[in-house]
Amino acid sequence: MPKEIFLVELWKRYADQADEIRVKRYEKFVKLKARLKKYLYVIKLPPDWANSILEEYKSKGKNIVEF
């Protein structure tokens, strides 16, 4: 089961260790998913916040998969 995170800074800690970051876009929010070995950590954000975080991780060279 995925674990939902509500703090951006906490999710970023998991995303730094993640194998890949998955993105699912909806009309009113974006789900960012950090895939680690044991769990999938999920956060729901407004589209503008999510895009800024995705740009940050793209520049770090993380594997980002959009659905």
FIKEDO-548866 format. One line per field, with one value per residue: residue in three letters; x, y, z of N, C-alpha, C in turn; residue number from 1. Coordinates in steps of 0.05 Angstrom, whole numbers, always signed. Layout:
% residues N
aa = Ala, ...
n.east = X, ...
n.north = Y, ...
n.up = Z, ...
ca.east = X, ...
ca.north = Y, ...
ca.up = Z, ...
c.east = X, ...
c.north = Y, ...
c.up = Z, ...
i = NUM, ...
This chain:
% residues 67
aa = Met, Pro, Lys, Glu, Ile, Phe, Leu, Val, Glu, Leu, Trp, Lys, Arg, Tyr, Ala, Asp, Gln, Ala, Asp, Glu, Ile, Arg, Val, Lys, Arg, Tyr, Glu, Lys, Phe, Val, Lys, Leu, Lys, Ala, Arg, Leu, Lys, Lys, Tyr, Leu, Tyr, Val, Ile, Lys, Leu, Pro, Pro, Asp, Trp, Ala, Asn, Ser, Ile, Leu, Glu, Glu, Tyr, Lys, Ser, Lys, Gly, Lys, Asn, Ile, Val, Glu, Phe
n.east = +17, +10, +39, +12, +38, +39, +71, +114, +170, +183, +167, +204, +252, +244, +240, +292, +319, +294, +282, +254, +211, +144, +90, +24, -25, -82, -145, -150, -107, -40, -9, +49, +95, +140, +182, +208, +248, +216, +167, +116, +114, +68, +46, -1, -8, -19, -19, +20, +59, +75, +99, +144, +173, +182, +215, +260, +277, +286, +330, +367, +374, +340, +300, +241, +174, +117, +47
n.north = -24, +45, +102, +161, +226, +289, +334, +374, +379, +332, +293, +306, +287, +232, +229, +242, +195, +160, +110, +122, +175, +182, +211, +233, +267, +305, +341, +381, +374, +347, +285, +265, +213, +177, +126, +78, +22, -8, +20, +62, +129, +181, +246, +298, +355, +424, +442, +482, +482, +429, +427, +460, +430, +384, +404, +416, +364, +342, +370, +349, +300, +257, +198, +209, +191, +200, +191
n.up = +0, -16, +18, +41, +41, +74, +79, +43, +49, +76, +38, -2, +21, +17, -39, -55, -45, -78, -130, -176, -198, -202, -239, -237, -268, -253, -259, -219, -185, -176, -171, -140, -138, -102, -112, -73, -48, -12, -3, -33, -36, -33, -53, -57, -97, -116, -186, -201, -159, -162, -213, -205, -168, -198, -239, -209, -194, -244, -261, -226, -247, -239, -252, -283, -291, -328, -325
ca.east = +0, +25, +36, +8, +53, +26, +91, +131, +198, +186, +166, +230, +272, +240, +246, +321, +328, +277, +292, +241, +189, +121, +73, -3, -38, -111, -155, -146, -82, -20, +2, +77, +99, +168, +184, +231, +247, +194, +141, +111, +106, +52, +37, -19, -1, -29, -2, +44, +79, +86, +117, +169, +187, +191, +238, +283, +287, +296, +357, +384, +377, +323, +283, +213, +156, +90, +25
ca.north = +0, +70, +119, +189, +246, +315, +355, +374, +374, +303, +279, +310, +269, +206, +231, +242, +168, +144, +99, +138, +192, +179, +235, +229, +293, +307, +367, +401, +369, +329, +266, +258, +188, +170, +97, +66, -7, -20, +34, +84, +153, +198, +272, +312, +383, +440, +439, +500, +471, +403, +433, +471, +408, +367, +417, +412, +336, +337, +381, +330, +276, +235, +186, +217, +178, +212, +174
ca.up = +0, -15, +41, +33, +57, +72, +81, +20, +56, +82, +13, -16, +32, +5, -67, -59, -44, -95, -155, -197, -189, -220, -239, -247, -269, -252, -265, -198, -170, -187, -152, -143, -125, -99, -110, -59, -49, +4, -4, -52, -21, -50, -44, -76, -97, -138, -210, -202, -140, -172, -235, -195, -156, -220, -252, -191, -196, -271, -261, -211, -263, -230, -271, -279, -309, -327, -334
c.east = +18, +20, +34, +23, +40, +45, +110, +160, +202, +185, +192, +252, +269, +247, +276, +332, +314, +291, +280, +219, +167, +102, +46, -17, -69, -119, -147, -120, -64, -10, +31, +82, +129, +170, +210, +229, +222, +167, +140, +100, +92, +45, +20, -13, -16, -10, +23, +66, +92, +105, +144, +186, +198, +215, +264, +295, +296, +325, +377, +389, +361, +306, +254, +196, +128, +70, +2
c.north = +25, +86, +148, +208, +273, +339, +352, +367, +344, +287, +282, +293, +241, +207, +231, +214, +150, +134, +115, +154, +190, +203, +227, +256, +290, +335, +388, +397, +350, +311, +261, +233, +182, +140, +89, +36, -19, -7, +54, +107, +173, +225, +284, +342, +398, +439, +457, +491, +446, +408, +443, +449, +389, +378, +414, +384, +329, +348, +364, +304, +252, +224, +193, +205, +190, +193, +191
c.up = +0, +10, +32, +52, +53, +74, +58, +27, +63, +57, -3, -5, +20, -25, -73, -60, -64, -120, -178, -184, -210, -217, -251, -245, -270, -258, -244, -182, -185, -165, -159, -126, -125, -94, -97, -60, -35, +0, -27, -36, -40, -37, -66, -74, -119, -162, -210, -182, -151, -195, -226, -182, -177, -235, -235, -193, -224, -273, -246, -226, -254, -253, -265, -300, -305, -339, -345
i = 1, 2, 3, 4, 5, 6, 7, 8, 9, 10, 11, 12, 13, 14, 15, 16, 17, 18, 19, 20, 21, 22, 23, 24, 25, 26, 27, 28, 29, 30, 31, 32, 33, 34, 35, 36, 37, 38, 39, 40, 41, 42, 43, 44, 45, 46, 47, 48, 49, 50, 51, 52, 53, 54, 55, 56, 57, 58, 59, 60, 61, 62, 63, 64, 65, 66, 67
